Amino acid sequence: MANLSIFGAHSDAGKSTLTWLIGRLLQEQGLSVAPFKAQNVSNNAHVADDGSEIAVAQQFQATALGVPASWHNNPVLLKSGRGSAASLIVRGEAVRTQDVREYYRDIDTLKPIVSEAFTHLDRHYDVVIAEGAGSPVELNLMDKDLSNLYIATEFTTRIILVADIEKGGVFASIYGVYHLLPEPLRQHIIGVVINKFRGDRSLFDEGVRIIEERFGIPVLGVLPYVPFNLGFEDSQSLMGYAQRCRDGAKRVAVIAYPTMSNYTDFEPLLADEDVCVTFVRGATDLSGYDTVILPGSKLVLEDLAWLRAQGFAEQIKEIYRIDTNQKSRTLQGDGTEVPPPDTEQMRQFDPPRLIGICGGYEMLHEWIEDEEGIESAPGSIAQGLGIVPGTVRFERDKIVHRHGERYEIHHGISLSYPDGYETEMVLGTFEHGLFADEAFVAYRSEQIGAFVDEMRPYLDIQRIVNHVR
């Protein structure tokens, strides 16, 4: 059996979705399939079934395929840090924070780990589908490309190109990628998939003829544009979401600060027609929303400073009648119960419910300490929003834990409320997946199946099967 690589003709072409879509169709042909991405760059991480930390995209692909997820599906994960630094996750565990230039300098040391992961999956599945990263022909980085060229070359995978026709320049991108690839890899391309086509499919018949006859590349399918509001990997995919809101739907504001993370937390809300979600990125009046959510953050102190610069911090304090200047810093989590804010006073102003998730929960505290420089400069201490009494302290040991749909990935520890904080109007928690109830899990399964059913007629899966068998 041969394995597959999914190369994008450009970034955000739809590689992540095509990986599990082709996987599902191969499963229908009786083949066992595993998703794989050698290296992902994303602040959106999940806790896999083996307790390791991997990118959300690979966790979702495993879910869609109904296979257990482990670090083998994503052996290297980079999460952006301050400046040009990045947090390096290897074999599902945080290793260190290093400058991106150092990462690329040491890239060869990661190749054995990537090969180990791929080989493990190859032993246990008929087909491993390796999602590429960005474009495979970034000429200045081709010798440092783990996800595209290294895997395709090392394991002689069959290659499928995917191009998003909505972005324009589809012919140039396909032709350019094909001819810039090393000659041996060109021989392994089995075809191209045109993604996100709108309108009458027959209008692209001439386009198919040009690609097949003039470029010499088979077209494996022209897939229609169908919004799919699941498995958000990054802000680009989040921006493409489509939501239907009923009249009278509950209005929810998600404060989308610069290093917002774990977008998939909000998939259940986007799926609910009785909830209308707005991702707020600039100065906005929050008083008109039923609920305000502070989501996860990769760089809590930087995003907290951004909140203040945008005026959100003052709005939140005004809505909740919290005066942080009158707070005491003596609450250090010594085991005594700290009295919650005066919820009766807050309720009389009928404020929206405030929810802080992970990094957002940390911001709600009075103080945030990063003595060891986990996310900020060593010795950093910042005043939080003062809604949750006490201090958050960043610890070097990372908490990575999963229980059902909910999971935790964080360095911060609440000294006063380590298990979360809740009053009638405020909820703070380290748990991601907060809104993923049984109804959403059923909905997700239905949506995945419906998407496969809709795409099946447009993809020549038999030709793909012929190349892997």
C-alpha positions in Angstrom: 0.0 0.0 0.0 1.1 3.6 -0.7 0.5 6.6 1.5 -0.7 10.0 0.4 0.5 13.6 0.8 -1.9 16.5 0.4 0.0 19.5 -1.0 -1.6 23.0 -1.2 -1.1 25.1 -4.3 -1.1 27.9 -1.8 -1.8 28.5 1.9 -5.4 27.9 3.2 -6.3 25.8 0.2 -8.4 23.3 2.2 -5.7 20.7 2.9 -7.0 20.0 6.5 -10.5 19.3 5.3 -9.4 17.3 2.2 -7.3 15.1 4.4 -10.2 13.7 6.5 -12.6 13.9 3.5 -10.4 11.6 1.4 -9.8 9.5 4.5 -13.5 8.9 5.0 -14.0 7.9 1.4 -11.0 5.5 1.5 -12.6 4.0 4.6 -15.7 3.4 2.6 -13.4 1.4 0.3 -12.4 -0.9 3.2 -9.1 0.8 4.0 -7.9 1.9 7.4 -6.7 5.5 7.4 -4.8 7.8 9.8 -4.2 11.5 9.5 -0.8 13.0 9.9 1.0 16.4 9.8 4.7 16.4 10.5 4.8 20.0 11.8 2.0 22.3 12.4 2.2 26.0 13.3 -0.8 26.9 15.3 -1.9 28.3 18.7 -4.9 26.1 18.6 -4.0 22.9 20.4 -6.0 19.9 21.8 -5.3 17.1 24.2 -5.1 13.8 22.3 -6.4 10.4 23.5 -2.9 9.6 24.8 -2.8 12.8 26.9 -0.4 14.5 24.5 -0.7 18.0 23.1 -1.3 18.2 19.3 -2.8 20.7 16.9 -6.6 21.0 16.8 -6.6 20.2 13.1 -5.1 16.7 13.6 -7.4 16.0 16.6 -10.4 16.9 14.4 -9.2 14.8 11.6 -8.9 11.8 13.9 -12.4 12.5 15.3 -13.8 12.7 11.7 -12.1 9.4 10.9 -13.1 7.7 14.1 -9.6 6.8 15.1 -7.7 7.5 18.3 -5.5 10.6 18.3 -1.9 10.6 19.6 1.3 12.6 19.3 2.1 10.4 16.3 -0.5 12.3 14.3 1.3 15.6 14.9 4.9 15.0 16.2 6.0 18.7 16.0 3.8 21.7 16.9 5.0 25.3 17.0 3.0 27.9 19.0 3.9 31.5 18.5 5.5 33.4 21.4 6.9 36.8 22.0 8.6 38.4 19.0 10.2 35.8 16.8 10.1 33.1 19.6 7.9 30.0 19.5 7.0 27.3 21.9 8.1 23.9 20.6 5.9 20.9 21.3 7.6 17.6 20.4 6.0 14.2 20.8 3.1 16.0 22.4 5.1 17.6 25.2 6.4 21.2 25.6 10.1 21.1 25.1 11.3 24.7 25.1 10.8 28.2 23.7 13.3 29.2 21.1 13.8 31.7 18.3 12.3 30.6 15.0 15.7 30.9 13.4 17.2 28.5 15.9 14.3 26.1 15.2 15.1 26.1 11.5 18.8 25.8 12.2 18.1 22.6 14.2 15.5 21.2 11.9 17.5 18.1 11.1 17.3 17.0 14.7 13.5 16.7 14.4 13.5 14.5 11.3 14.1 11.2 13.2 11.1 12.0 15.4 8.9 12.8 12.5 10.0 9.6 10.8 9.3 7.6 14.0 5.8 9.0 14.1 5.0 8.4 10.5 6.5 4.9 10.6 4.3 4.0 13.6 1.2 5.0 11.8 2.3 3.2 8.7 2.6 0.0 10.6 -0.9 0.3 12.0 -2.9 1.7 9.1 -3.3 0.9 5.4 -3.0 4.5 4.4 -1.4 7.5 6.1 -2.6 10.8 4.7 0.0 13.4 5.4 -1.2 17.0 5.3 1.3 19.4 4.0 1.9 22.9 5.3 1.4 26.2 3.3 3.0 25.9 -0.1 5.5 23.1 -0.8 7.6 25.3 -3.0 8.7 28.1 -0.8 12.1 28.1 -2.5 14.0 29.7 0.4 12.7 27.1 2.9 12.5 23.9 0.8 15.5 22.3 2.7 13.7 23.0 6.0 10.2 21.7 4.9 9.2 18.8 7.2 5.5 18.5 6.3 5.7 18.6 2.5 9.0 17.6 0.8 10.6 15.6 3.6 7.7 13.3 4.1 6.9 12.9 0.4 10.6 12.1 -0.4 11.4 10.0 2.6 8.3 7.8 2.3 7.6 8.0 -1.4 4.0 9.2 -0.9 1.6 9.7 -3.7 0.8 13.4 -4.0 -2.5 15.2 -4.4 -2.5 19.0 -5.1 -5.4 21.1 -3.8 -6.2 24.6 -5.0 -8.9 27.0 -3.7 -10.5 28.6 -6.8 -12.1 31.4 -4.8 -8.7 32.9 -4.2 -8.1 33.5 -7.9 -5.1 32.5 -10.0 -5.9 28.9 -9.8 -4.2 28.0 -13.1 -1.0 29.9 -12.2 -0.8 28.4 -8.7 -1.3 24.8 -10.0 1.2 25.2 -12.9 3.7 27.0 -10.7 3.7 24.5 -7.9 3.9 21.6 -10.3 6.9 23.0 -12.1 8.8 24.2 -9.1 8.6 20.8 -7.3 11.7 18.6 -7.6 11.4 16.3 -10.6 11.1 13.1 -8.6 8.1 14.4 -6.7 6.4 15.5 -9.9 6.3 11.9 -10.9 4.3 11.1 -7.8 1.5 13.6 -8.3 -1.7 11.7 -9.0 -3.9 14.7 -9.6 -5.3 18.0 -8.4 -8.5 18.9 -6.6 -10.2 22.2 -7.3 -11.8 23.4 -4.1 -14.6 25.8 -3.2 -16.2 26.2 -6.7 -19.4 28.3 -6.7 -22.0 28.0 -9.4 -22.5 25.8 -12.4 -19.8 23.1 -12.4 -20.0 22.8 -16.2 -18.6 26.4 -16.5 -15.3 24.9 -15.4 -15.2 22.1 -18.0 -12.8 24.1 -20.1 -10.7 24.7 -17.0 -10.5 21.0 -16.4 -9.5 20.4 -20.0 -6.7 23.0 -19.7 -5.3 21.5 -16.5 -5.4 17.9 -17.9 -4.3 18.5 -21.5 -2.0 21.5 -21.3 -0.6 20.9 -17.8 -0.7 17.1 -18.0 -2.2 16.8 -14.5 -5.4 14.8 -13.9 -8.3 16.6 -12.2 -9.5 14.4 -9.4 -12.5 16.6 -8.6 -14.1 20.0 -8.6 -15.6 20.4 -5.1 -18.5 22.8 -4.5 -18.3 25.5 -1.9 -20.0 24.3 1.2 -19.5 26.2 4.5 -18.2 23.8 7.2 -18.1 25.5 10.6 -16.0 22.8 12.3 -12.3 22.1 12.9 -11.2 25.7 12.8 -7.4 25.5 12.6 -6.5 29.2 12.4 -7.9 32.7 12.1 -8.1 32.4 8.3 -10.5 29.4 8.6 -12.4 31.2 11.3 -13.0 34.1 9.1 -14.7 31.9 6.6 -17.4 30.7 9.0 -21.1 31.2 8.1 -23.7 31.4 10.9 -27.5 31.5 10.7 -29.1 33.3 13.7 -32.8 33.3 14.5 -34.6 36.4 15.4 -34.2 37.0 19.1 -31.0 34.9 19.3 -28.8 35.4 22.3 -26.0 37.8 21.3 -22.5 36.7 22.3 -19.3 38.8 22.0 -16.0 36.8 21.8 -13.2 39.2 22.3 -10.7 38.2 19.6 -7.4 39.6 20.9 -4.3 39.3 18.8 -3.1 35.9 20.1 -6.5 34.4 20.8 -6.3 30.6 20.8 -8.5 27.5 20.7 -11.2 28.8 18.3 -12.9 25.5 18.3 -14.3 26.3 21.7 -17.0 28.3 19.9 -18.1 25.7 17.3 -21.1 24.7 19.5 -22.2 28.3 19.7 -21.8 28.8 15.9 -23.9 25.7 15.4 -26.7 27.0 17.5 -29.2 29.2 15.7 -30.4 30.6 19.0 -26.9 32.1 19.6 -25.4 34.8 17.4 -21.6 35.1 17.8 -19.6 38.2 17.0 -15.8 38.0 17.1 -14.9 41.5 18.3 -11.6 42.9 17.2 -11.8 46.6 17.8 -13.4 49.2 20.0 -17.0 48.0 20.4 -19.8 48.8 22.9 -20.2 45.5 24.8 -23.3 46.6 26.7 -25.6 45.3 23.9 -24.5 41.7 24.3 -26.0 39.0 26.4 -22.7 37.3 27.1 -19.1 38.5 26.8 -16.4 35.8 26.5 -12.7 36.2 27.1 -11.2 33.2 25.2 -7.9 31.4 25.4 -4.7 33.4 24.8 -1.2 32.3 23.9 0.3 35.5 25.3 -1.9 36.5 28.2 -0.1 39.7 29.4 0.2 41.0 25.8 -3.5 40.4 25.1 -4.5 41.9 28.4 -2.6 45.1 27.5 -4.4 45.0 24.1 -7.8 44.7 26.0 -6.9 47.9 27.9 -5.7 49.7 24.8 -9.0 48.9 23.1 -11.1 50.1 26.0 -12.5 46.7 26.8 -11.0 46.5 30.3 -12.7 49.6 31.4 -16.0 48.5 29.8 -15.9 45.2 31.6 -15.2 46.9 34.9 -18.0 49.4 34.3 -20.5 46.7 33.4 -19.6 44.7 36.4 -19.0 47.7 38.7 -15.6 46.4 39.7 -13.0 48.9 40.9 -9.6 47.2 40.6 -7.8 50.0 42.4 -9.6 49.1 45.6 -8.5 45.4 45.5 -5.9 44.0 47.8 -3.0 41.9 46.7 -2.9 39.9 49.9 -5.1 37.0 48.5 -2.5 34.3 47.9 -4.5 31.1 47.8 -3.6 29.8 51.3 -6.5 27.5 51.3 -9.1 29.9 52.8 -12.2 30.7 50.8 -12.2 34.1 49.2 -15.6 35.9 49.2 -16.9 36.4 45.7 -17.8 39.8 44.3 -21.2 41.3 45.3 -23.3 39.5 42.7 -26.5 41.1 44.1 -25.1 44.5 43.3 -24.1 43.4 39.8 -27.5 41.8 39.0 -29.4 45.1 39.6 -27.6 46.5 36.5 -28.6 43.5 34.4 -25.1 43.0 32.9 -24.3 40.2 30.4 -22.8 37.0 31.8 -19.0 37.2 31.6 -17.1 34.0 30.8 -13.3 33.7 30.9 -11.7 30.6 29.4 -8.1 29.5 30.2 -6.1 32.7 29.3 -9.3 34.7 29.6 -9.9 33.3 33.0 -6.4 34.3 34.1 -7.1 37.8 32.9 -10.1 38.0 35.3 -7.8 37.7 38.3 -6.4 40.6 40.3 -2.8 39.9 39.5 -0.8 37.8 37.0 2.8 36.8 37.8 5.3 35.4 35.3 8.4 35.3 37.4 10.1 32.6 35.2 9.3 34.3 31.9 7.1 31.5 30.6 5.1 33.9 28.3 6.6 37.2 29.1 9.9 38.8 30.2 11.2 37.1 33.4 9.8 38.8 36.5 6.7 40.2 34.8 3.8 41.1 37.1 0.7 42.7 35.7 -2.6 43.8 37.2 -5.5 41.8 35.9 -9.2 42.9 35.6 -9.8 42.2 39.3 -13.1 40.3 38.9 -11.8 37.1 40.3 -10.0 37.7 43.7 -6.4 36.5 43.9 -3.3 35.8 41.8 -2.5 33.7 38.8 1.1 32.4 38.6 2.8 30.9 35.6 4.6 27.6 36.4 7.2 26.0 34.1 5.4 22.6 34.3 2.5 22.6 31.9 -0.9 21.2 32.8 -2.2 19.0 29.9 -5.3 17.1 30.8 -8.4 15.8 29.1 -11.7 14.5 30.4 -14.3 13.8 27.6 -14.8 16.7 25.3 -13.2 19.1 27.9 -9.5 19.6 28.2 -6.9 21.8 29.8 -3.6 23.2 28.4 -2.1 25.9 30.5 1.0 27.1 32.5 -1.0 29.5 34.7 -2.2 28.4 38.1 -4.9 30.2 40.1 -3.7 30.4 43.6 -7.2 31.1 45.0 -9.5 29.3 42.6 -7.5 26.5 40.8 -10.6 24.6 39.8 -12.5 27.6 38.4 -14.7 30.4 39.7 -18.4 30.9 39.3 -21.0 33.3 40.6 -24.4 34.0 39.0 -22.9 36.4 36.5 -19.3 35.4 36.1 -17.8 32.1 35.1 -14.0 31.4 34.9 -12.5 28.1 33.9 -9.3 26.6 32.6 -11.4 24.0 30.6 -11.7 24.2 26.9 -14.6 22.5 25.2 -16.9 24.2 27.7 -19.9 24.3 25.3 -19.5 20.9 23.7 -22.5 19.0 25.2 -24.0 15.7 23.9 -26.2 17.5 21.5 -23.2 19.2 19.9 -21.3 15.9 19.6 -24.2 14.4 17.8 -24.5 17.5 15.6 -20.8 17.3 14.7 -21.1 13.7 13.7 -24.1 14.5 11.5 -22.4 17.4 9.9 -19.3 15.4 9.1 -21.4 12.7 7.5 -23.5 15.2 5.6 -20.4 16.9 4.2 -19.0 13.6 3.0 -22.3 12.8 1.3 -22.3 16.1 -0.4 -18.7 15.9 -1.7 -18.7 12.2 -2.6 -20.1 12.6 -6.2 -17.5 15.3 -7.0 -14.3 13.4 -6.1 -12.9 10.5 -8.1 -12.0 8.3 -5.2 -11.6 5.2 -7.3 -8.6 6.8 -9.1 -7.1 7.6 -5.7 -7.7 4.0 -4.5 -6.0 2.7 -7.7 -2.9 4.7 -6.8 -2.6 3.6 -3.2 -3.3 -0.1 -3.7 
